[in-house]
Amino acid sequence: MNILTSNVIIPNKDLQIQGFLAQPNTTEILPAVIVIQEIFGVNDHIKDVTCRIAKEGYIAIAPAIYQRQAPNFTAGYTPEAIEIGKKYKDNTKAEELLSDIQATVDYLYQLPQVKKTGVGSIGFCFGGLVVYLTATLPDIKATASFYGAGIANWCPNENFATIDKTKDIKGKIYCFYGEKDPSIPLEQVAQIEIQLQKDNISHQIFRYSNADHGFFCDARASYHQESAQDAWEKVLELFKTSL
């Protein structure tokens, strides 16, 4: 499917959020998906994922969630970039992330080609935590959370953990974890699964025995093709059945 890409501005009150938009070259009304970055900004990998989703028949957008701190920030996967990205992550605030993603939903709904009955979201690394948090927004109908470290014990600049908001998740959520990921102990994965079950949230948890953190990203040394391909098929299934 041919797609069109563009850099856009997502307004959120006085904040102008930069975004990368990819959409099929058609006038057909289509569902939309929000793509949330790793700690490395809206870099080439995140743009590639956004385009892949668009090629599957969705209008996809990746907002810059570090806009308040570091406009235009993108980075590769060096140790130096990791330190910078973590610093920005630690300075985010849950209420601002929720506000920015709601603003992204509002922006999508202003596009004439977007179906207005709910959107999907997908996030990686820190974005995996962000999409778990923002799955509580009423317009988010399907969420794919990839290796979001900290869900079980942390929420940006809050005195509660992201997992404590599980009961407020509105749609279906799929969570993807690598069993070799040192940043997310398997005990925390089990804790998340138990909480989703307890709160009667429509969900699936996928564990990949040979995968490490970042296994979906083909620009990282930890990329694991077999796990990434299986996870991608699960993501497409989630969006197809929920949006």
C-alpha positions in Angstrom: 0.0 0.0 0.0 1.3 3.4 -0.9 1.6 5.8 2.0 2.2 9.5 2.5 4.3 10.8 5.4 4.6 14.3 6.8 5.9 16.2 9.9 3.0 17.7 11.7 2.2 19.9 14.8 -0.1 18.6 17.4 -1.5 21.5 19.5 -2.0 21.0 23.3 -2.9 24.4 24.7 0.3 26.5 24.5 2.4 23.4 23.6 3.1 22.6 20.0 4.0 18.9 19.9 6.0 17.7 16.9 4.7 14.6 15.3 5.4 12.2 12.4 2.3 11.2 10.5 2.0 8.3 8.0 -1.2 7.5 6.2 -2.3 5.4 3.2 -2.7 7.3 0.0 -6.5 7.0 -0.1 -9.6 8.9 0.8 -11.1 5.9 2.6 -12.0 6.4 6.3 -9.5 4.4 8.4 -8.8 3.7 12.1 -5.8 5.4 13.6 -2.9 4.2 15.8 -0.6 6.3 18.0 3.1 5.1 18.2 5.0 6.0 21.3 8.8 6.3 21.2 11.5 4.6 23.2 13.7 6.9 25.3 15.5 7.8 22.0 12.9 10.1 20.6 11.0 9.8 17.3 14.0 8.4 15.5 14.3 6.4 12.3 13.1 3.2 14.0 9.9 4.8 15.4 9.3 6.4 12.0 9.7 3.0 10.4 7.2 1.4 12.7 4.8 4.2 12.0 5.1 3.6 8.3 4.7 -0.2 8.7 1.4 0.4 10.5 0.2 2.8 7.8 1.0 0.2 5.2 -1.4 -2.1 7.0 -4.2 0.3 6.4 -4.1 2.6 9.5 -3.4 6.3 9.9 -0.4 6.3 12.2 1.2 9.1 14.2 4.2 9.3 16.5 4.1 12.3 18.8 7.3 13.6 20.4 6.8 12.9 24.1 9.9 14.8 25.1 8.6 18.0 23.4 8.6 20.0 26.7 12.2 19.2 27.5 14.0 18.6 24.2 12.3 19.6 20.9 13.8 17.8 17.9 15.5 15.2 20.1 16.4 11.9 18.4 19.2 9.5 19.2 20.7 6.2 18.3 21.4 3.4 20.7 24.8 4.3 22.2 25.6 4.3 25.9 25.7 8.1 25.8 22.2 8.3 24.2 20.8 5.9 26.8 22.0 8.2 29.6 20.5 11.3 27.9 17.2 9.5 27.1 16.9 8.2 30.7 17.3 11.7 32.0 14.5 13.0 29.9 12.3 10.0 30.9 12.9 10.7 34.6 11.8 14.3 34.1 8.4 13.5 32.4 5.2 13.7 34.3 2.3 11.3 34.1 -0.3 14.0 33.9 1.6 15.7 31.0 1.9 12.4 29.1 -1.8 11.7 29.5 -2.5 15.3 28.3 -0.2 15.0 25.3 -1.7 11.7 24.2 -5.2 13.0 24.6 -4.2 15.9 22.4 -2.9 13.5 19.8 -6.2 11.7 19.8 -8.0 15.0 19.4 -5.6 15.9 16.5 -6.4 12.6 14.8 -10.1 13.1 15.2 -9.8 16.4 13.3 -8.4 14.6 10.2 -11.3 13.8 7.8 -9.9 10.3 7.0 -9.8 9.1 10.6 -12.5 6.8 12.0 -13.8 8.5 15.1 -14.7 5.5 17.2 -11.5 5.0 19.1 -7.8 4.6 18.3 -5.0 2.1 19.0 -1.6 2.7 20.6 1.7 0.9 20.5 4.8 1.8 22.5 8.3 0.5 23.1 10.7 0.6 26.1 9.6 3.8 28.0 6.8 4.0 25.4 5.6 0.6 26.6 5.0 2.1 30.0 3.4 5.2 28.5 0.9 3.3 26.5 0.0 1.2 29.5 -0.7 4.4 31.4 -2.6 6.1 28.5 -4.7 3.0 27.9 -6.8 4.5 30.7 -7.9 7.3 28.2 -11.5 6.6 27.0 -10.7 6.8 23.3 -7.9 4.2 23.5 -9.5 0.9 22.4 -6.4 -1.3 21.8 -2.9 -1.1 23.3 0.3 -2.9 22.4 2.8 -2.5 25.2 6.4 -3.7 24.4 8.8 -4.2 27.3 7.8 -1.3 29.3 10.1 -1.3 32.3 8.8 0.2 35.5 5.1 -0.6 35.1 5.0 -2.6 38.3 6.8 -0.2 40.5 7.0 3.3 39.0 5.0 6.1 37.4 6.6 9.3 36.1 6.7 11.8 39.0 3.9 10.2 40.9 3.6 8.5 44.3 2.0 5.4 42.8 3.0 2.8 40.3 1.6 2.6 36.8 0.1 -0.8 37.5 -2.2 0.8 40.1 -4.1 2.4 37.1 -4.8 -1.0 35.6 -8.4 -1.0 36.7 -9.0 2.2 34.6 -7.9 0.6 31.3 -10.8 1.0 28.9 -10.0 -1.3 25.9 -7.9 -4.4 25.1 -4.2 -4.6 25.9 -1.5 -6.9 24.7 1.9 -6.9 26.6 5.1 -8.3 25.1 8.2 -9.2 27.1 11.5 -10.9 26.6 12.4 -13.4 29.2 16.1 -12.4 28.9 15.3 -8.8 29.6 17.2 -7.7 32.8 15.2 -4.5 33.2 11.9 -6.3 33.7 12.1 -9.2 36.2 9.8 -12.1 35.3 8.2 -11.6 38.7 7.0 -8.2 37.6 5.6 -9.6 34.4 3.6 -12.1 36.5 2.5 -9.2 38.8 1.1 -7.3 35.7 -0.7 -10.4 34.5 -2.3 -11.0 37.8 -3.4 -7.4 38.1 -5.0 -7.5 34.6 -6.8 -10.6 35.5 -8.0 -9.2 38.9 -9.4 -6.1 37.2 -11.0 -8.1 34.4 -9.2 -6.3 31.7 -9.2 -7.9 28.2 -5.6 -8.8 27.7 -2.9 -11.2 26.6 0.7 -11.4 27.9 3.3 -12.7 25.5 6.7 -13.9 26.8 9.6 -14.7 24.4 12.1 -17.1 25.9 15.0 -16.0 23.6 14.3 -12.3 23.6 16.1 -9.5 25.5 15.0 -5.8 26.0 14.4 -4.1 22.7 13.9 -7.3 20.8 11.5 -5.7 18.3 13.9 -3.0 17.1 16.1 -4.1 14.2 18.5 -1.2 14.8 19.5 -2.6 18.2 21.9 -5.4 19.0 19.2 -7.1 21.0 16.9 -7.5 17.9 15.4 -11.0 17.8 13.8 -11.6 14.4 11.7 -14.6 15.3 10.2 -13.0 18.4 9.7 -9.7 16.6 7.8 -11.3 13.7 5.5 -13.2 16.0 4.8 -10.1 18.1 4.1 -8.1 14.9 1.5 -10.6 13.9 -0.1 -10.4 17.3 -0.2 -6.6 17.1 -1.9 -6.7 13.7 -4.4 -9.2 15.1 -5.1 -6.9 18.1 -5.7 -3.8 15.9 -7.8 -5.7 13.3 -10.2 -7.1 15.9 -10.4 -4.0 18.1 -10.4 -0.9 15.8 
